[in-house]
Amino acid sequence: MLDLLNGIFNRAKALRRELRTHAPKLVARRSLRDEAGSLGAHWHQEVLPKITQHADMEVLKRYSDAFTRLIKLSGPNNLAKSYLEVLDIIIRNFQDNFIIPARQGGFSASHVSEFDTFLDAITDGVESEYFSEAIACAKHGYLRAAVVLGWSAAIDRVHRRVEEIGFNKFNSTSLQMANQQLGRYKKFNQGQNISSLADIREVFDNIVLWIIEGMGLIDANQHTRLRSCFDMRCHSAHPGEAPITTYNLLSFFSDLDQIIFKNQKFKAMKAPE
């Protein structure tokens, strides 16, 4: 591992030295462009998979973004200044973030982070392929993708539990809620008439959350927490400036795990087809 990290670090420094002596403002020389693209690919294909489970996700994302930019810059006639800016980002703290921890054994195969331990624990008993994919995304640093797939797993469990209880119960509860003039559901006006799993998948998730509360599957506090999870899913699936951090993701997974997957009211009686 140390040799791998030293290798990519030394290549980045060598490329920066060459670019500093490159007279033209635009980089047209094929050898420089090829080396930039090769460095970016080497990070993603060889280095990143070996350190993903042992390094801070936000640090890895910062470096992965920089190496991805190198790949993009390796096209013809991009500014040498842009190359140097990216290489400076990569080189500046590379030793502190990777080489020194590697010398200290931080990237050894036996090292397991609290993040990994937590994610391994919450997969116990969760049969959804969506959830397995969400965990894989989380461990590889794709936090937004992990949120989207994690929510898909949770709402899929909800849909299937409603199917087992009966869509008639779901429909009648929604109509009772829509008819209330006072109390918590007085503003609810989304009575449903569904008869299949395909139908319920067409109902907006925020409406489903209201109806399963009315059915007694969750209480008001659980509804609020799940609504926050749904909001995070929407933030992750659409462009915006709100960050998704490791701490956000841990909280998100914890809520889904406790409120849905480990909640006996949502215990799946049959496996997904």
C-alpha positions as CSV (number, residue, x, y, z in Angstrom):
1,M,0.0,0.0,0.0
2,L,2.8,2.4,0.9
3,D,4.5,1.8,-2.5
4,L,1.2,2.5,-4.3
5,L,0.7,5.7,-2.5
6,N,4.3,6.9,-2.9
7,G,4.1,6.0,-6.6
8,I,1.0,8.2,-7.3
9,F,2.4,11.0,-5.1
10,N,5.7,11.0,-6.9
11,R,4.1,11.0,-10.3
12,A,1.9,13.9,-9.4
13,K,5.0,15.9,-8.3
14,A,6.9,15.0,-11.5
15,L,3.9,16.1,-13.6
16,R,3.7,19.4,-11.7
17,R,7.5,20.0,-12.2
18,E,7.1,19.5,-16.0
19,L,4.1,21.8,-16.2
20,R,5.8,24.6,-14.2
21,T,8.4,24.7,-17.0
22,H,5.8,24.5,-19.8
23,A,5.9,27.8,-21.7
24,P,2.6,27.8,-23.5
25,K,-0.5,28.7,-21.6
26,L,-2.4,25.8,-23.1
27,V,-1.3,22.2,-22.7
28,A,-1.3,20.6,-26.1
29,R,1.6,18.2,-25.6
30,R,0.3,14.7,-25.8
31,S,2.7,13.2,-23.2
32,L,1.6,15.6,-20.5
33,R,-2.1,15.1,-21.2
34,D,-1.7,11.4,-21.3
35,E,0.1,11.4,-17.9
36,A,-2.7,13.6,-16.4
37,G,-5.4,11.2,-17.6
38,S,-3.4,8.2,-16.5
39,L,-2.9,9.6,-13.0
40,G,-6.6,10.2,-12.6
41,A,-7.5,6.7,-13.8
42,H,-4.8,5.1,-11.6
43,W,-6.3,6.8,-8.5
44,H,-9.8,5.6,-9.2
45,Q,-9.0,2.1,-10.5
46,E,-6.0,1.1,-8.3
47,V,-5.7,3.3,-5.2
48,L,-9.2,4.3,-4.2
49,P,-10.6,0.7,-3.9
50,K,-7.8,-0.3,-1.6
51,I,-8.2,2.6,0.9
52,T,-11.9,3.4,0.8
53,Q,-12.8,1.5,3.9
54,H,-9.9,2.9,5.9
55,A,-9.9,6.6,5.2
56,D,-12.2,9.6,5.9
57,M,-15.0,9.7,3.3
58,E,-14.9,13.5,3.0
59,V,-11.1,13.5,2.4
60,L,-11.5,10.7,-0.2
61,K,-14.2,12.7,-2.0
62,R,-12.0,15.8,-2.1
63,Y,-9.1,13.8,-3.7
64,S,-11.4,11.8,-6.0
65,D,-12.9,15.1,-7.3
66,A,-9.4,16.4,-8.0
67,F,-8.2,13.3,-9.8
68,T,-11.5,13.3,-11.8
69,R,-10.7,16.9,-12.8
70,L,-7.3,15.7,-14.0
71,I,-9.0,13.2,-16.3
72,K,-11.2,16.0,-17.7
73,L,-8.3,18.4,-18.2
74,S,-6.4,15.7,-20.2
75,G,-8.4,16.7,-23.2
76,P,-6.7,19.0,-25.7
77,N,-5.8,22.6,-25.1
78,N,-6.7,23.2,-21.5
79,L,-4.9,25.8,-19.4
80,A,-1.6,24.8,-17.7
81,K,-2.7,26.9,-14.8
82,S,-5.8,24.7,-14.3
83,Y,-3.6,21.6,-14.2
84,L,-1.3,23.2,-11.7
85,E,-4.2,24.2,-9.4
86,V,-5.5,20.6,-9.3
87,L,-2.0,19.1,-8.8
88,D,-1.4,21.6,-5.9
89,I,-4.6,20.3,-4.2
90,I,-3.5,16.7,-4.6
91,I,0.1,17.2,-3.5
92,R,-0.4,19.7,-0.7
93,N,-1.5,17.4,2.2
94,F,-1.1,14.0,0.5
95,Q,1.6,12.9,2.9
96,D,-0.4,13.8,6.0
97,N,-3.6,12.3,4.7
98,F,-2.2,9.1,3.2
99,I,1.5,8.3,3.3
100,I,2.0,8.9,7.0
101,P,-1.1,7.0,8.0
102,A,0.0,4.2,5.7
103,R,3.4,4.1,7.5
104,Q,1.5,3.9,10.8
105,G,-0.5,0.9,9.6
106,G,-3.7,2.9,9.2
107,F,-4.6,1.3,5.9
108,S,-3.9,-2.3,7.0
109,A,-6.6,-4.9,6.1
110,S,-7.4,-5.4,9.8
111,H,-8.4,-1.7,10.4
112,V,-12.1,-1.3,10.6
113,S,-13.7,2.1,11.2
114,E,-16.8,2.8,13.4
115,F,-18.5,3.7,10.1
116,D,-17.9,0.2,8.7
117,T,-18.9,-1.5,12.0
118,F,-22.2,0.5,12.1
119,L,-23.1,-0.2,8.5
120,D,-22.3,-3.9,8.9
121,A,-24.5,-4.1,12.0
122,I,-27.6,-2.5,10.4
123,T,-27.6,-4.8,7.4
124,D,-28.5,-7.7,9.7
125,G,-31.9,-9.0,8.6
126,V,-32.4,-6.5,5.9
127,E,-33.3,-8.4,2.7
128,S,-33.6,-5.5,0.3
129,E,-31.1,-5.4,-2.6
130,Y,-31.6,-1.6,-2.5
131,F,-30.1,-1.5,1.0
132,S,-27.1,-3.7,0.0
133,E,-26.4,-1.3,-2.8
134,A,-26.8,1.7,-0.5
135,I,-24.2,0.2,1.9
136,A,-21.8,-0.4,-0.9
137,C,-22.2,3.2,-2.1
138,A,-21.6,4.5,1.4
139,K,-18.4,2.4,1.9
140,H,-17.0,3.7,-1.4
141,G,-17.8,7.4,-0.5
142,Y,-20.8,7.9,-2.8
143,L,-22.9,9.4,0.0
144,R,-25.7,10.9,-2.1
145,A,-26.2,7.7,-4.0
146,A,-26.3,5.9,-0.6
147,V,-29.1,8.1,0.6
148,V,-31.2,7.7,-2.5
149,L,-30.8,3.9,-2.5
150,G,-31.3,3.7,1.3
151,W,-34.6,5.6,1.0
152,S,-35.7,3.2,-1.8
153,A,-35.0,0.3,0.5
154,A,-37.1,1.8,3.3
155,I,-40.1,2.9,1.2
156,D,-40.0,-0.5,-0.6
157,R,-40.4,-2.2,2.9
158,V,-43.2,0.1,3.7
159,H,-45.0,-0.6,0.4
160,R,-44.7,-4.3,0.9
161,R,-46.0,-4.2,4.5
162,V,-49.0,-2.2,3.3
163,E,-49.6,-4.8,0.7
164,E,-49.6,-7.5,3.3
165,I,-51.9,-5.6,5.6
166,G,-54.2,-4.9,2.7
167,F,-54.7,-2.0,0.4
168,N,-58.3,-1.7,1.6
169,K,-57.0,-0.7,5.0
170,F,-54.7,1.9,3.4
171,N,-57.5,3.3,1.3
172,S,-60.1,3.4,4.2
173,T,-57.6,5.1,6.5
174,S,-56.7,7.7,4.0
175,L,-60.4,8.5,3.4
176,Q,-61.1,8.7,7.2
177,M,-58.1,11.1,7.5
178,A,-59.4,13.2,4.6
179,N,-62.8,13.6,6.2
180,Q,-61.5,14.9,9.5
181,Q,-62.3,18.5,10.2
182,L,-60.3,18.8,13.4
183,G,-57.1,17.5,14.9
184,R,-53.8,16.5,13.4
185,Y,-55.2,15.4,10.0
186,K,-57.5,18.3,9.4
187,K,-55.4,19.5,6.5
188,F,-54.9,16.1,4.9
189,N,-56.9,15.8,1.7
190,Q,-55.2,12.9,-0.1
191,G,-57.8,10.1,0.0
192,Q,-56.5,7.0,-2.0
193,N,-58.0,4.2,-4.0
194,I,-55.2,1.8,-4.8
195,S,-55.3,-1.9,-5.5
196,S,-51.8,-3.0,-6.2
197,L,-48.1,-2.5,-5.4
198,A,-47.8,-0.6,-8.7
199,D,-50.5,1.8,-7.6
200,I,-48.9,2.6,-4.3
201,R,-45.6,3.2,-6.0
202,E,-47.3,6.1,-7.8
203,V,-48.3,7.8,-4.5
204,F,-45.8,10.4,-3.3
205,D,-43.7,9.2,-0.4
206,N,-44.7,12.1,1.8
207,I,-48.3,11.2,1.4
208,V,-47.6,7.5,2.2
209,L,-45.9,8.6,5.4
210,W,-49.1,10.4,6.5
211,I,-51.3,7.4,5.8
212,I,-49.1,4.9,7.6
213,E,-49.2,7.2,10.6
214,G,-52.9,7.1,10.4
215,M,-52.8,3.3,10.2
216,G,-50.8,3.3,13.5
217,L,-47.6,1.9,11.9
218,I,-45.6,4.9,13.0
219,D,-46.2,7.7,15.5
220,A,-45.9,11.5,15.0
221,N,-42.3,11.6,16.1
222,Q,-41.3,8.8,13.9
223,H,-43.1,10.4,11.0
224,T,-41.1,13.6,11.5
225,R,-37.8,11.7,11.5
226,L,-38.8,9.8,8.4
227,R,-39.9,13.0,6.7
228,S,-36.4,14.4,7.4
229,C,-34.9,11.2,5.8
230,F,-37.2,11.7,2.8
231,D,-36.1,15.4,2.5
232,M,-32.4,14.2,2.6
233,R,-33.2,11.8,-0.2
234,C,-34.7,14.7,-2.3
235,H,-31.6,16.8,-1.6
236,S,-29.4,14.0,-2.7
237,A,-31.3,13.3,-5.9
238,H,-31.5,16.8,-7.1
239,P,-28.8,19.5,-7.7
240,G,-28.2,21.8,-4.8
241,E,-25.6,23.2,-2.4
242,A,-26.7,21.3,0.8
243,P,-23.8,18.9,1.6
244,I,-24.3,15.2,2.6
245,T,-21.6,14.3,5.1
246,T,-20.7,11.0,6.8
247,Y,-22.5,12.2,9.9
248,N,-25.6,13.0,7.9
249,L,-25.5,9.5,6.4
250,L,-25.0,7.8,9.8
251,S,-28.0,9.6,11.2
252,F,-30.1,8.8,8.1
253,F,-29.2,5.1,8.2
254,S,-29.8,4.9,11.9
255,D,-33.3,6.3,11.6
256,L,-34.3,3.9,8.8
257,D,-32.8,1.0,10.6
258,Q,-34.6,1.7,13.9
259,I,-37.9,3.1,12.6
260,I,-38.4,0.8,9.6
261,F,-36.2,-2.3,9.4
262,K,-36.1,-3.2,13.1
263,N,-39.6,-2.1,13.8
264,Q,-41.8,-5.2,14.3
265,K,-44.7,-3.4,12.7
266,F,-42.8,-3.4,9.4
267,K,-41.5,-6.9,9.7
268,A,-41.6,-8.4,6.2
269,M,-43.8,-11.6,6.1
270,K,-42.6,-12.5,2.6
271,A,-39.5,-11.8,0.6
272,P,-39.6,-9.4,-2.4
273,E,-40.3,-11.2,-5.7
